[in-house]
């Protein structure tokens, strides 16, 4: 009996210690970019130019800022459908089958700045419902690296697209960090790397309109909550129930071609970062403010 009690106590004590370690780790992460360390961290709210990332469905005064790897292909298709539902259906377009390169609304409802939208529609941004889809920074980074550098191997045709590192994760993260730091406080134009890997706080003109957006959090591991939040937002815009139903069915029943959830490459990449203190510190330096500003929990190295 004594042995059983001892084993139970040890088991409970181990769980308590792990919980305390996680809390300590979380606290340490929150202080990671404060004080002397702040200069080593990529700052938030940079004002780069990203071409045609704002999509509108002006009939409903809906404005979406699209961020690559954040449900962007589907969001572009949804807003395109709402921009002109009749034309979308007549031309046999399907939300779940849209691709960025052949998108139906190419150049029709797309803008590169919020001021451009205000000028075009002679309206204030306050007249619009502005949405941005955000994603856990680690999930987004792992998805991007896995999709572009490991699966598509875009470097075979465009050598600079994985920063000359091919499939080398450490090399890629080091060069990505250097590139981010060099772009700080410059009015850069977003390239392939910026679009797919730069901090989310650098997008959507958050440096000026952080409080103007409705933030929808997307996760490939728990899409139901995101879909519910999205449909609720659309309902508030008086979009017909039949249209919302079509959107709901389209995004609930399919996965986009770029989805890397559950793949061996994705799991291995995530494990490498979480198990390597150097890579973990480098990752936090790059995306610290995405975690803090948008309320994502810091990754747990014990996962």
C-alpha positions as CSV (number, residue, x, y, z in Angstrom):
1,X,0.0,0.0,0.0
2,X,2.8,2.3,0.9
3,X,4.5,1.7,-2.4
4,X,1.3,2.5,-4.3
5,X,0.9,5.8,-2.4
6,X,4.6,6.7,-3.1
7,X,4.2,6.0,-6.8
8,X,1.0,8.1,-6.9
9,X,2.7,11.0,-5.1
10,X,5.7,10.8,-7.4
11,X,3.4,10.9,-10.4
12,X,1.4,13.8,-9.1
13,X,4.6,15.6,-8.1
14,X,6.1,15.1,-11.6
15,X,3.0,16.6,-13.2
16,X,3.1,19.5,-10.8
17,X,6.8,20.2,-11.6
18,X,6.1,20.0,-15.4
19,X,3.2,22.5,-15.0
20,X,5.4,24.8,-13.0
21,X,8.2,24.5,-15.6
22,X,5.7,25.4,-18.3
23,X,4.5,28.5,-16.4
24,X,8.1,29.5,-15.8
25,X,8.9,29.0,-19.5
26,X,5.8,31.1,-20.4
27,X,6.9,33.9,-18.1
28,X,10.4,33.8,-19.4
29,X,9.1,34.1,-23.0
30,X,7.0,37.2,-22.1
31,X,10.2,38.9,-20.8
32,X,12.3,37.7,-23.7
33,X,12.3,40.9,-25.7
34,X,12.3,43.4,-22.8
35,X,15.2,45.4,-21.4
36,X,18.7,44.6,-22.8
37,X,17.3,41.9,-25.2
38,X,14.9,44.3,-27.0
39,X,17.4,45.4,-29.6
40,X,17.9,41.7,-30.6
41,X,14.2,41.2,-31.3
42,X,12.4,42.0,-34.6
43,X,10.2,45.0,-33.8
44,X,6.4,45.1,-34.6
45,X,4.4,47.3,-36.9
46,X,6.6,47.9,-39.9
47,X,5.1,49.7,-42.9
48,X,6.1,47.6,-45.9
49,X,4.1,47.7,-49.2
50,X,2.3,44.5,-50.1
51,X,0.6,44.6,-53.5
52,X,-3.1,43.7,-54.0
53,X,-3.5,42.1,-50.5
54,X,-6.8,43.9,-49.7
55,X,-9.9,42.4,-51.1
56,X,-13.4,44.0,-51.0
57,X,-17.0,43.0,-51.4
58,X,-18.2,46.6,-51.6
59,X,-21.9,45.7,-51.7
60,X,-21.6,44.5,-48.1
61,X,-18.8,46.9,-47.2
62,X,-16.5,44.0,-46.4
63,X,-12.8,44.5,-46.5
64,X,-10.4,41.6,-46.0
65,X,-6.6,41.8,-45.6
66,X,-5.1,38.6,-46.8
67,X,-1.9,37.1,-45.3
68,X,-0.3,34.2,-47.0
69,X,-0.5,30.8,-45.1
70,X,-3.5,32.2,-43.2
71,X,-6.5,30.7,-45.1
72,X,-5.6,33.3,-47.7
73,X,-6.6,31.3,-50.9
74,X,-10.0,30.5,-49.5
75,X,-10.5,34.0,-48.1
76,X,-9.7,35.5,-51.5
77,X,-12.3,33.2,-53.1
78,X,-15.0,34.0,-50.5
79,X,-14.7,37.7,-50.9
80,X,-14.6,37.3,-54.7
81,X,-17.9,35.3,-54.5
82,X,-19.5,38.0,-52.4
83,X,-18.1,40.7,-54.7
84,X,-20.2,39.3,-57.6
85,X,-22.1,36.2,-56.7
86,X,-24.0,35.9,-60.0
87,X,-20.9,36.1,-62.2
88,X,-19.0,33.7,-59.9
89,X,-21.7,31.1,-60.2
90,X,-22.5,31.6,-63.9
91,X,-18.8,31.1,-64.7
92,X,-18.9,27.8,-62.8
93,X,-16.4,28.9,-60.2
94,X,-16.2,27.0,-57.0
95,X,-14.8,28.5,-53.8
96,X,-12.9,25.3,-52.8
97,X,-11.3,25.1,-56.3
98,X,-10.0,28.6,-56.6
99,X,-6.2,29.1,-56.9
100,X,-4.4,32.4,-56.5
101,X,-2.9,32.3,-59.9
102,X,-6.2,31.8,-61.7
103,X,-8.5,33.7,-59.2
104,X,-11.7,34.9,-60.7
105,X,-11.6,38.4,-59.3
106,X,-8.0,39.1,-60.3
107,X,-7.4,42.9,-60.3
108,X,-11.2,43.5,-59.9
109,X,-11.6,43.9,-56.2
110,X,-7.9,44.1,-55.1
111,X,-6.0,47.0,-53.7
112,X,-2.5,47.6,-52.3
113,X,-3.4,50.1,-49.5
114,X,-6.3,51.1,-47.4
115,X,-6.1,54.7,-48.6
116,X,-6.6,53.4,-52.1
117,X,-9.9,51.8,-51.0
118,X,-11.1,55.0,-49.3
119,X,-10.4,57.0,-52.4
120,X,-12.0,54.5,-54.8
121,X,-15.2,54.3,-52.9
122,X,-15.2,57.8,-51.5
123,X,-15.7,56.4,-48.0
124,X,-14.1,56.2,-44.6
125,X,-12.6,53.0,-43.3
126,X,-15.1,53.3,-40.4
127,X,-17.8,52.5,-43.0
128,X,-16.2,49.0,-43.6
129,X,-16.0,45.8,-41.7
130,X,-12.3,45.0,-41.8
131,X,-11.2,41.5,-41.2
132,X,-7.8,39.8,-40.9
133,X,-7.1,36.1,-40.5
134,X,-4.2,35.4,-38.2
135,X,-2.5,32.2,-37.2
136,X,-0.3,30.9,-34.4
137,X,3.2,32.1,-35.4
138,X,4.8,28.7,-35.0
139,X,2.1,26.9,-36.9
140,X,2.3,29.5,-39.7
141,X,6.1,29.4,-40.0
142,X,6.3,25.6,-40.0
143,X,3.5,25.4,-42.6
144,X,5.4,27.9,-44.8
145,X,8.8,26.3,-44.6
146,X,7.3,22.8,-45.0
147,X,5.2,23.8,-48.0
148,X,7.7,26.0,-49.9
149,X,11.1,24.7,-49.0
150,X,10.5,21.0,-48.4
151,X,7.5,20.0,-50.4
152,X,7.3,22.3,-53.4
153,X,11.1,22.9,-53.3
154,X,10.6,26.3,-54.9
155,X,14.3,26.9,-54.8
156,X,14.8,24.6,-57.7
157,X,13.3,27.2,-60.0
158,X,13.7,30.4,-57.8
159,X,17.0,30.0,-55.8
160,X,16.3,33.0,-53.6
161,X,12.9,31.9,-52.4
162,X,14.3,29.8,-49.6
163,X,17.1,32.3,-49.1
164,X,19.7,30.0,-50.7
165,X,19.3,27.5,-47.9
166,X,17.3,24.9,-49.8
167,X,16.0,22.5,-47.1
168,X,18.4,23.6,-44.3
169,X,16.1,24.9,-41.5
170,X,18.9,26.5,-39.4
171,X,20.3,28.3,-42.4
172,X,16.9,29.5,-43.4
173,X,16.0,30.8,-39.9
174,X,19.3,32.7,-39.5
175,X,19.0,34.4,-42.9
176,X,15.3,35.1,-42.3
177,X,16.1,36.8,-39.0
178,X,18.9,38.9,-40.7
179,X,16.5,39.9,-43.5
180,X,13.8,41.0,-41.1
181,X,16.3,43.1,-39.1
182,X,17.6,44.8,-42.3
183,X,14.1,45.6,-43.4
184,X,13.2,47.3,-40.1
185,X,12.3,51.0,-40.4
186,X,12.5,50.8,-44.2
187,X,9.6,51.3,-46.5
188,X,10.2,48.0,-48.2
189,X,8.1,46.3,-50.9
190,X,7.1,42.8,-49.9
191,X,8.7,40.0,-51.9
192,X,8.0,36.2,-51.7
193,X,9.8,35.8,-48.4
194,X,8.1,38.9,-46.9
195,X,4.6,37.6,-48.0
196,X,5.1,34.1,-46.6
197,X,7.3,34.6,-43.6
198,X,7.5,38.1,-42.2
199,X,5.7,38.9,-38.9
200,X,1.9,39.2,-39.1
201,X,2.1,42.5,-37.2
202,X,3.9,43.9,-40.3
203,X,0.9,43.3,-42.4
204,X,-2.5,44.9,-43.0
205,X,-1.2,48.4,-42.1
206,X,-1.5,47.3,-38.5
207,X,0.9,50.0,-37.5
208,X,-1.9,52.5,-38.2
209,X,-5.1,50.4,-38.0
210,X,-4.4,47.7,-35.3
211,X,-7.7,48.5,-33.5
212,X,-9.8,48.7,-36.7
213,X,-9.7,45.0,-37.6
214,X,-11.8,42.1,-36.5
215,X,-9.2,39.4,-35.9
216,X,-10.2,35.9,-36.9
217,X,-7.8,33.2,-35.6
218,X,-7.3,30.3,-38.0
219,X,-5.8,26.8,-37.1
220,X,-5.7,23.8,-39.3
221,X,-5.9,21.7,-36.1
222,X,-9.2,23.3,-35.0
223,X,-11.0,24.9,-38.0
224,X,-14.5,24.6,-36.6
225,X,-14.1,27.6,-34.2
226,X,-12.7,29.7,-37.0
227,X,-15.5,28.8,-39.4
228,X,-18.0,29.7,-36.7
229,X,-16.4,33.1,-36.1
230,X,-16.3,33.8,-39.8
231,X,-19.9,32.9,-40.5
232,X,-21.0,35.0,-37.5
233,X,-19.1,38.0,-38.9
234,X,-20.8,37.5,-42.3
235,X,-24.3,37.2,-40.7
236,X,-23.8,40.7,-39.1
237,X,-23.3,42.1,-42.6
238,X,-26.8,41.1,-43.6
239,X,-25.4,38.7,-46.2
240,X,-28.2,36.3,-47.3
241,X,-28.3,33.0,-45.4
242,X,-28.1,31.0,-48.6
243,X,-24.8,32.7,-49.5
244,X,-23.4,32.1,-46.1
245,X,-24.6,28.5,-46.2
246,X,-22.7,28.0,-49.5
247,X,-19.6,29.5,-48.0
248,X,-19.9,27.4,-44.9
249,X,-20.3,24.1,-46.9
250,X,-17.4,25.1,-49.2
251,X,-14.8,25.6,-46.5
252,X,-16.0,22.9,-44.1
253,X,-15.7,20.0,-46.5
254,X,-12.3,20.6,-48.1
255,X,-8.7,21.2,-47.4
256,X,-6.6,23.5,-49.6
257,X,-3.8,22.0,-51.7
258,X,-1.2,23.7,-49.5
259,X,-2.4,22.3,-46.2
260,X,0.6,20.6,-44.4
261,X,-1.3,19.6,-41.2
262,X,-0.1,16.2,-39.9
263,X,2.6,15.6,-42.5
264,X,5.9,14.1,-41.5
265,X,7.7,17.1,-42.8
266,X,5.6,19.4,-40.6
267,X,6.0,17.4,-37.5
268,X,9.8,17.1,-38.0
269,X,10.2,20.8,-38.6
270,X,8.2,21.7,-35.5
271,X,10.1,19.2,-33.4
272,X,13.5,20.6,-34.6
273,X,12.6,24.1,-33.5
274,X,11.1,23.1,-30.1
275,X,14.0,20.8,-29.2
276,X,16.8,23.1,-30.1
277,X,17.3,26.1,-27.7
278,X,19.2,28.1,-30.3
279,X,16.4,27.7,-32.9
280,X,13.8,28.4,-30.3
281,X,15.4,31.6,-29.2
282,X,15.9,32.7,-32.8
283,X,12.2,32.0,-33.5
284,X,11.0,34.0,-30.5
285,X,13.3,36.9,-31.6
286,X,11.5,37.0,-34.9
287,X,7.9,36.5,-33.8
288,X,7.7,37.7,-30.2
289,X,5.4,40.5,-30.9
290,X,3.0,38.4,-33.0
291,X,2.5,36.3,-29.9
292,X,2.0,39.2,-27.6
293,X,-0.1,41.5,-29.8
294,X,-2.5,38.9,-31.0
295,X,-2.8,36.8,-27.9
296,X,-1.2,33.5,-29.0
297,X,0.4,31.4,-26.3
298,X,4.1,31.0,-26.5
299,X,5.2,27.5,-27.7
300,X,6.1,25.0,-25.0
301,X,9.5,23.3,-25.6
302,X,8.3,20.2,-23.8
303,X,5.6,19.5,-26.5
